[in-house]
């Protein structure tokens, strides 16, 4: 199939939607709504194609020159929206979230995407870099295993820049982490082993964990434990979770998918000595960090377990406040029905994926919960991704699925 001229009709995950001459739907990367663009097809199926823009014949007023020199056709696949101005990026994300809610959760909800305080450039404190055959760092090209090497990732914390000038032999991936005072490189080798090195490739002899401040709280975060990637995310999400949870001294809180205890530690301080916080996490490394972080909170405990219906029933009691922050795949099967059985007073759900959130939301609504509040934060600038924070409660009878 040769290059083809198409018109972009609406946003969608994976690119703007167009219609090819043969009737197939096209998801076009690098386009904006209303544009007429010439595209080259990268992937075909019987019903749709994936394509990239090679020429813009009728540009949108919201089109800008991408700030990063490593993007473009067939190049770095990391950023989807560098060609869009701020207003267009927010509108694109708002449309995607609204579409997922409508199609999957059957919920119509107005979406206002909120910008974080920090500028996009340099805002990522964690970057997973691929390694080419020569040992140089870069990013995978769009829908490819090939590596686009680069001098620096535009979104990354500038403290990780030296890593892009080094060679990383025998590495398949290098995660650059600018947490705390000393940035490090977590090197994953071909044999499956992992080692920690300095950001310029030398043996690392510093502390085993990074000490990260979030307001006046401090967290120990090991090199393989999850931590939010945007520099503003830990403080912003903690503030929003606590606000929606409306915790009071003496309250009981269950933090599912708790990671290193970001929300659990903040909650423990609010509920105090008369309250109780139970954190549930499956990653052994994160459990280790969470126990260290919560060691000064005598009424807080960490359970090493996968979040499941059984774990919910063993941790949650009627009237609890539950915090959920699952991975991109969303909640495990059985978790929502188990929560519905235990009847917590409130659930605060933090999600990094609108589609799986919408799937889980539909199940919450069908099992007696109400959606009381939903907000969307732009914590993945220059990409289609977002962070959602929702408040659900159980103030209505089972079986009433109104919202």
C-alpha positions in Angstrom: 0.0 0.0 0.0 1.5 3.4 -1.0 1.3 6.6 1.0 -2.3 7.9 1.2 -3.9 11.2 2.0 -6.5 11.1 4.8 -8.4 13.4 7.1 -8.2 13.0 10.9 -11.7 12.7 12.4 -11.2 12.3 16.1 -8.6 11.3 18.8 -8.1 7.7 19.8 -5.6 5.7 21.8 -2.7 5.1 19.4 -3.3 8.1 17.1 -5.9 10.1 15.3 -8.7 8.2 13.6 -9.0 8.4 9.8 -10.6 6.3 7.1 -8.4 4.8 4.4 -9.6 4.6 0.7 -10.3 0.8 1.1 -12.6 1.6 4.0 -10.3 0.4 6.8 -10.0 2.5 10.0 -6.5 4.1 10.4 -4.9 5.1 13.7 -2.5 7.8 12.7 0.4 8.8 14.9 1.6 12.4 14.6 -1.7 13.9 13.5 -4.2 16.3 15.0 -8.0 16.4 14.6 -9.1 18.2 11.4 -5.8 17.8 9.6 -5.4 16.4 6.1 -2.2 14.4 6.2 -0.3 12.0 4.0 0.5 8.8 5.9 2.6 5.7 5.6 1.3 2.4 6.9 3.3 0.6 9.5 1.0 -2.2 10.4 -2.1 -3.8 8.8 -4.9 -6.0 9.9 -8.2 -7.0 8.1 -10.1 -4.1 9.7 -7.6 -1.4 10.6 -4.1 0.0 9.9 -1.6 1.8 12.1 0.2 4.6 10.3 2.4 7.6 10.7 2.3 11.1 9.2 4.9 11.7 6.5 3.5 15.1 5.3 0.9 17.6 6.7 -1.1 19.1 3.8 -3.6 21.0 5.9 -2.1 21.7 9.4 -4.1 22.4 12.6 -3.7 25.7 14.3 -2.6 23.7 17.3 0.3 22.1 15.5 3.8 23.1 16.8 7.3 22.1 16.1 8.2 19.2 18.4 10.7 20.3 21.1 12.7 17.1 21.0 14.9 16.4 18.0 14.6 12.6 18.3 11.0 12.2 17.3 9.5 12.0 13.8 8.5 9.2 11.3 10.1 5.9 12.2 12.0 7.5 15.1 11.6 7.5 18.9 8.2 6.0 19.9 8.2 7.5 23.4 6.2 10.7 23.0 2.9 10.8 21.1 1.9 14.4 21.3 5.0 16.6 21.0 3.5 18.1 17.8 0.5 19.5 19.7 0.4 22.6 21.8 -0.7 22.5 25.4 -4.4 23.1 24.7 -4.5 20.4 22.1 -2.7 17.9 24.3 -5.2 18.5 27.1 -8.2 18.3 24.7 -6.8 15.1 23.3 -6.5 13.4 26.7 -9.9 14.7 27.8 -11.5 13.2 24.7 -9.7 9.8 25.2 -10.9 9.6 28.9 -14.4 10.6 28.0 -14.5 8.0 25.2 -13.4 5.2 27.5 -15.9 6.1 30.2 -18.7 6.3 27.7 -17.9 3.1 25.8 -16.7 0.9 28.6 -18.3 2.2 31.8 -21.4 3.6 30.1 -20.8 6.8 32.1 -21.0 10.4 30.6 -18.7 12.6 32.6 -17.1 15.9 31.7 -13.3 15.8 32.0 -11.0 18.6 32.9 -7.4 17.5 32.6 -5.3 19.3 35.2 -1.7 20.4 34.6 0.9 19.8 37.3 3.1 22.6 38.6 6.4 21.7 36.9 7.1 22.2 33.2 7.2 19.1 31.1 10.9 19.3 30.2 13.0 17.4 32.8 9.9 16.3 34.7 10.5 12.5 34.6 12.5 11.1 37.5 12.4 7.5 36.1 13.2 6.7 32.5 13.5 3.2 31.0 16.1 3.3 28.2 16.7 0.6 25.6 20.2 -0.4 24.6 21.4 -0.9 21.0 23.9 -3.5 19.8 26.8 -1.1 20.4 25.7 -0.5 24.0 24.3 3.0 23.5 21.1 4.2 25.2 18.0 5.3 23.4 14.3 4.6 23.0 12.4 2.0 20.9 11.3 3.3 17.5 7.5 3.5 16.9 6.1 0.0 17.0 9.5 -1.5 16.6 12.3 -3.3 18.6 14.9 -1.1 16.9 16.6 1.5 19.1 16.7 5.2 18.4 19.9 6.4 20.2 19.9 9.9 21.5 22.0 12.4 23.3 19.3 12.9 26.0 15.6 12.3 26.6 13.9 15.7 26.6 11.5 14.6 29.3 14.1 13.2 31.7 15.6 14.8 34.8 18.8 16.5 33.6 20.8 14.6 36.2 20.6 11.4 34.1 22.1 13.0 31.0 25.6 11.5 31.5 24.1 8.0 31.0 23.5 8.7 27.3 27.2 9.4 26.7 28.3 6.1 28.1 28.4 2.5 26.8 26.4 -0.2 28.6 27.7 -3.6 27.4 25.7 -6.7 28.2 22.7 -4.6 29.1 19.2 -5.1 27.6 17.6 -2.2 29.4 18.8 0.6 31.7 16.4 2.3 34.0 17.6 5.8 35.0 16.3 6.9 38.4 16.8 10.4 39.6 15.3 9.9 43.1 16.8 11.5 46.2 20.3 13.0 46.0 22.1 10.4 43.9 20.8 9.3 40.6 21.5 5.7 39.7 21.2 3.3 36.7 19.5 0.0 37.2 21.0 -2.3 34.6 19.2 -5.4 33.4 21.5 -7.8 31.7 21.1 -10.4 29.0 21.4 -13.2 31.6 18.4 -11.8 33.6 20.5 -10.4 36.4 20.1 -6.8 37.7 22.8 -4.5 39.0 22.9 -0.9 40.2 25.6 1.4 38.8 26.3 5.1 38.9 24.7 7.3 36.3 27.9 7.2 34.3 28.3 3.5 34.4 30.7 2.9 37.3 30.1 0.5 40.2 27.6 2.0 42.7 28.7 2.1 46.3 26.2 4.4 47.8 23.1 3.7 50.0 21.0 0.7 48.9 17.9 2.9 48.9 17.1 6.4 47.8 15.7 8.7 50.5 12.9 10.7 48.9 11.1 13.6 50.5 7.4 14.2 49.9 6.5 17.3 51.8 7.7 16.7 55.3 7.5 12.9 55.0 10.5 10.8 53.9 10.5 7.5 52.1 13.2 4.8 51.5 12.8 3.6 47.9 14.9 0.7 46.6 16.3 0.6 43.1 13.8 -1.9 41.9 10.7 -0.6 43.8 8.0 1.3 41.9 7.9 5.1 42.4 5.9 7.6 40.4 7.8 8.9 37.4 6.7 12.6 37.3 8.5 14.8 39.7 5.2 16.3 41.0 3.3 13.1 41.2 4.1 11.8 44.7 3.1 15.0 46.5 0.2 15.8 44.2 -1.4 12.4 44.3 -0.9 12.1 48.1 -2.6 15.4 48.6 -5.5 14.5 46.3 -5.9 11.0 47.9 -6.0 12.4 51.4 -8.4 15.1 50.4 -10.9 12.7 48.9 -10.4 10.1 51.6 -11.4 12.7 54.2 -9.6 10.7 57.0 -10.2 11.4 60.6 -8.2 10.4 63.7 -9.0 6.9 64.8 -10.1 5.8 61.3 -9.2 2.4 59.8 -7.5 2.5 56.3 -6.6 -0.3 53.9 -4.1 0.6 51.2 -4.2 -2.0 48.4 -1.4 -2.2 45.9 0.5 0.0 48.4 4.0 -0.1 46.8 6.5 1.4 49.2 3.8 3.0 51.3 3.4 6.4 49.7 -0.2 6.8 50.7 -0.1 4.5 53.7 2.5 6.6 55.6 0.6 9.8 54.9 -2.7 8.1 56.0 -1.1 6.8 59.2 -0.1 10.3 60.2 -3.7 11.5 59.9 -5.5 8.6 61.6 -2.9 8.7 64.5 -2.4 6.3 67.3 -6.0 5.4 67.6 -6.3 4.5 63.9 -5.1 1.6 61.9 -3.5 1.4 58.5 -3.0 -1.9 56.6 -0.9 -1.9 53.5 -1.1 -4.9 51.0 1.6 -5.3 48.4 2.9 -8.3 46.4 6.4 -7.0 45.3 9.0 -8.3 47.9 11.2 -5.3 47.3 8.4 -2.8 47.8 7.2 -4.7 50.9 10.7 -4.3 52.4 10.7 -0.6 51.7 7.1 -0.2 52.9 8.0 -1.8 56.2 10.9 0.5 56.7 8.8 3.5 55.8 6.0 2.5 58.2 8.3 1.4 61.0 7.6 4.6 63.0 3.8 4.1 62.8 3.0 1.5 65.4 -0.6 1.1 64.2 0.4 0.5 60.6 1.3 -2.9 59.1 2.4 -4.3 55.7 1.1 -7.6 54.4 3.1 -9.3 51.7 0.3 -10.7 49.4 -1.1 -10.3 45.9 -4.3 -8.2 46.0 -7.1 -10.7 45.5 -10.6 -11.3 46.7 -9.1 -13.3 49.6 -6.7 -10.5 50.5 -9.6 -8.0 50.5 -11.7 -10.1 52.7 -8.8 -10.6 55.1 -8.0 -6.9 55.4 -11.1 -4.8 54.8 -13.9 -4.3 57.3 -17.2 -2.5 57.0 -16.8 1.2 57.2 -13.1 1.3 56.3 -11.5 3.7 53.9 -9.8 1.8 51.0 -7.1 3.2 48.7 -6.4 1.5 45.4 -3.4 2.2 43.2 -3.1 -0.8 40.9 -0.8 -1.2 37.9 -1.9 -0.4 34.4 -3.8 -3.7 34.1 -6.2 -2.5 36.7 -7.8 -4.5 39.6 -7.4 -8.2 39.8 -10.5 -10.3 39.1 -12.7 -10.7 42.2 -11.4 -7.6 44.0 -14.5 -5.4 43.3 -17.1 -8.0 44.4 -15.1 -8.6 47.5 -15.0 -4.9 48.3 -18.8 -4.8 47.7 -19.3 -7.6 50.2 -17.1 -5.9 52.9 -18.8 -2.5 52.4 -16.1 0.1 53.0 -17.4 3.7 53.5 -15.2 5.1 50.8 -12.8 4.0 48.0 -10.2 6.2 46.5 -9.0 4.8 43.2 -5.8 6.0 41.6 -5.3 4.8 38.0 -2.8 5.3 35.2 -5.0 3.8 32.5 -8.4 5.1 31.5 -9.5 1.9 29.8 -8.9 -0.4 32.7 -10.3 2.2 35.1 -13.5 2.4 33.1 -13.8 -1.4 33.1 -13.4 -1.5 36.9 -15.7 1.5 37.4 -18.5 -0.3 35.6 -18.1 -3.2 38.0 -18.1 -0.9 41.0 -21.3 0.7 39.8 -22.9 -2.7 39.2 -22.1 -3.8 42.7 -23.6 -0.9 44.7 -21.0 1.9 44.6 -21.5 5.5 43.4 -19.0 7.6 41.6 -18.8 10.8 43.7 -15.8 12.5 42.1 -13.4 12.0 39.3 -10.3 14.1 38.3 -7.7 13.7 35.7 -4.0 14.8 36.0 -1.5 15.3 33.1 1.4 13.5 34.8 2.7 12.0 31.5 3.2 15.2 29.4 3.8 14.8 25.6 2.1 11.4 25.7 -1.5 10.1 25.6 -1.3 8.8 29.2 -2.9 10.4 32.2 -3.5 9.7 35.9 -7.0 9.5 37.3 -8.2 9.9 40.9 -11.7 8.8 41.7 -13.9 8.7 44.8 -16.5 6.0 45.2 -18.8 5.3 48.1 -21.5 2.9 49.1 -24.3 5.2 50.2 -27.0 3.6 48.1 -28.6 0.1 48.1 -27.1 -2.8 46.2 -28.5 -3.2 42.7 -29.0 0.6 42.1 -26.5 1.4 39.3 -27.3 5.1 39.0 -24.4 7.6 39.0 
